[in-house]
Amino acid sequence: METVLLIGHVLVGIAVIGLVLLQQGKGADAGASFGGGASQTVFGSAGSGGFLVKLTAGLGAAFFITSMALAVVANNKASEDGLIGLPQVPSTVDDSAPGTPKTVD
């Protein structure tokens, strides 16, 4: 389950990055008059703004949900394994006197 969530999280993240790079900035309309005006017809007469903004918002929500799901999975895994998932190492120093090595009988 963790692997599926992680793969989905990475794919959604890459998709969000791609969609953000596809969107035009607010000042991009002035540059369209120099020969880039036909690019608006790909997504209809309203342009790509509405479609890409909604798709980016949906993928952003999916990224948030996968982030929270991965945090819950990691928290459950850490609570099952112990403190941080590392095995307990026996102490070699006697705690009764600081700096005194433990004697073996």
N, C-alpha and C positions, 0 to 999 in steps of 0.2 A: 504494500500500500504506500509506503514511504517513497519507494522508487517511482511509482506511477505519479504521485503528487509532485515529486521533484522534476520529473521530465515535463509534466504539464506546466509547471511553474516557469521553467526555462523557456519553453516554447511560447507561452503567453508573453513573457518578458521580451523575447525577440520580436514578436508580432507588434507589441506596443511601440518598441523602438522604431520599427519599420513604418508604422502608421504615423508616428510623430514626424518622421523625416519626410513623408509624402505630403504632409499638409503645408499649405502656403501660409506665409506670414501676412501680417496686416499690410505691409508695404509692397506686396508682390503684385498688386493690380497695376501699378504704374509701369512695371517691367513688361507686363503682358501686351502693352500697346506697341512694343517693338518686335512683334512677331510671335508671341506665345499665346495669342488670344484663342486659338483653336483648341487648346488643351481643356477648356472648360466644358466642351461638348461631350466629353467622355462619360461624365456622371450626370448628364441631363442639363437642362437650361438653368437650373438653380446652382449649378457648380458642384464641386466635391465637398463643400463645407459641411452640409448637414449630414451626409452619409458618413464621412470620415470622422466627424466629431462624435457621432453616436457610436460608431464602431470602436473608436478609441476609448470612450467612456465605458463601454461594455467590457472591453479587454482590461481596462484599469480596474474595474470591479472584480473581474476574474482573478487578476494578479493579487489583489488584496485578499480575496477569499483563499487562494492557494497559500499565501503567506501565513494567514492565520491557521489554516489546517496543518501546515508544516510545523508551526510553533506548538500546536496541541500534540502532534505526534511526537515531537522531540521532548516535550514535557512529560508525556506518559512513559516514553522510553527511559528518560533519566530517573523517574521515580521508581521504575521497576529495577534498574540496575544499581541504584544506590545514589551516593552523593553526586558524582559526575560520570559514572560509568566505569570508573577504574577500580581494580581489585584492591582490597585492603592489604597493606604491607605491614608485617609485624615490625614493631619498633625494636631497634638494637641499642637504644640508650635507656638507662634506668632513670625513671622520672623522679626518684626519691632525692637524688643529689644532682644538681645541674652539672653537666660536663663529665659525669662519672660513667664510664662504660659498664654495661651489664656484665656480670660475672656468670660464667657457665660452670655448673657443678658437674 
